[in-house]
């Protein structure tokens, strides 16, 4: 992949500015192959949820020099829900990831930690799978469950 | 990247003007349009500040932000295809969850929907 944004330049920009710069420089969105299928262990009657990256975000992840280390998430908020220290979001960037690595990053960013960090459960509450493996018939969407 | 520092943008002929602060704070901070692909919603090629879409259940979706919002005082407006309308379900600085409700009042799957967000970024 051609480097459209250098590490040094990225560090002078905020995260949202990096996305705009990469759009401006014609970064090609990447159609995702994978999805995260997950269940909320606190709401066992709910159907599974399916998270799919946006093509632009996936392209940013695979380009590198754009996203912050995943350890910055979740950002701490005050009692009113406002972000207290936004700077970790903008202060550092990580190198390019493969699509598989980007899915693991997305799991830790966009899926609640009690889903993927639960070491007490006797089964995993998520699976990263090919999108083509997900059911195409939504007639019984609210009955979808994670196979054992 | 270059920077132009100004206070006001003014139309040459009509003399109408707008404060740059208004433009900065008034522009969309995130948007996305999703359609069903393989049975689950996927974001179309063009989006802004959306890292992923979560298919929550029938008629319910969640957009996760790439750059989180500064606080919960942001807005979201959208449309859901067909005759459905958009209803807010839950939100915080990191995501916005909404549903598409049919005329009959129940959650309904429509083949596509779109949302635009305003507010302040962290």
Boltz contact constraints between the chains, C-beta under 6 A:
constraints:
  - contact:
      token1: [A, 15]
      token2: [B, 67]
      max_distance: 6.0
  - contact:
      token1: [A, 16]
      token2: [B, 67]
      max_distance: 6.0
  - contact:
      token1: [A, 16]
      token2: [B, 121]
      max_distance: 6.0
  - contact:
      token1: [A, 29]
      token2: [B, 45]
      max_distance: 6.0
  - contact:
      token1: [A, 47]
      token2: [B, 57]
      max_distance: 6.0
  - contact:
      token1: [A, 49]
      token2: [B, 54]
      max_distance: 6.0
  - contact:
      token1: [A, 49]
      token2: [B, 56]
      max_distance: 6.0
  - contact:
      token1: [A, 50]
      token2: [B, 40]
      max_distance: 6.0
  - contact:
      token1: [A, 50]
      token2: [B, 55]
      max_distance: 6.0
  - contact:
      token1: [A, 51]
      token2: [B, 52]
      max_distance: 6.0
  - contact:
      token1: [A, 51]
      token2: [B, 54]
      max_distance: 6.0
  - contact:
      token1: [A, 52]
      token2: [B, 42]
      max_distance: 6.0
  - contact:
      token1: [A, 52]
      token2: [B, 53]
      max_distance: 6.0
  - contact:
      token1: [A, 53]
      token2: [B, 52]
      max_distance: 6.0
  - contact:
      token1: [A, 54]
      token2: [B, 43]
      max_distance: 6.0
  - contact:
      token1: [A, 54]
      token2: [B, 47]
      max_distance: 6.0
  - contact:
      token1: [A, 54]
      token2: [B, 50]
      max_distance: 6.0
  - contact:
      token1: [A, 55]
      token2: [B, 45]
      max_distance: 6.0
  - contact:
      token1: [A, 56]
      token2: [B, 47]
      max_distance: 6.0
  - contact:
      token1: [A, 57]
      token2: [B, 51]
      max_distance: 6.0
  - contact:
      token1: [A, 57]
      token2: [B, 66]
      max_distance: 6.0
  - contact:
      token1: [A, 75]
      token2: [B, 68]
      max_distance: 6.0
  - contact:
      token1: [A, 81]
      token2: [B, 72]
      max_distance: 6.0
  - contact:
      token1: [A, 81]
      token2: [B, 92]
      max_distance: 6.0
  - contact:
      token1: [A, 82]
      token2: [B, 71]
      max_distance: 6.0
  - contact:
      token1: [A, 83]
      token2: [B, 70]
      max_distance: 6.0
  - contact:
      token1: [A, 83]
      token2: [B, 93]
      max_distance: 6.0
  - contact:
      token1: [A, 83]
      token2: [B, 122]
      max_distance: 6.0
  - contact:
      token1: [A, 86]
      token2: [B, 122]
      max_distance: 6.0
  - contact:
      token1: [A, 106]
      token2: [B, 52]
      max_distance: 6.0
  - contact:
      token1: [A, 110]
      token2: [B, 52]
      max_distance: 6.0
  - contact:
      token1: [A, 110]
      token2: [B, 64]
      max_distance: 6.0
  - contact:
      token1: [A, 131]
      token2: [B, 38]
      max_distance: 6.0
  - contact:
      token1: [A, 134]
      token2: [B, 38]
      max_distance: 6.0
  - contact:
      token1: [A, 134]
      token2: [B, 39]
      max_distance: 6.0
  - contact:
      token1: [A, 134]
      token2: [B, 40]
      max_distance: 6.0
  - contact:
      token1: [A, 135]
      token2: [B, 39]
      max_distance: 6.0
  - contact:
      token1: [A, 136]
      token2: [B, 38]
      max_distance: 6.0
  - contact:
      token1: [A, 136]
      token2: [B, 39]
      max_distance: 6.0
  - contact:
      token1: [A, 138]
      token2: [B, 39]
      max_distance: 6.0
  - contact:
      token1: [A, 138]
      token2: [B, 109]
      max_distance: 6.0
  - contact:
      token1: [A, 141]
      token2: [B, 58]
      max_distance: 6.0
  - contact:
      token1: [A, 142]
      token2: [B, 57]
      max_distance: 6.0
  - contact:
      token1: [A, 142]
      token2: [B, 58]
      max_distance: 6.0
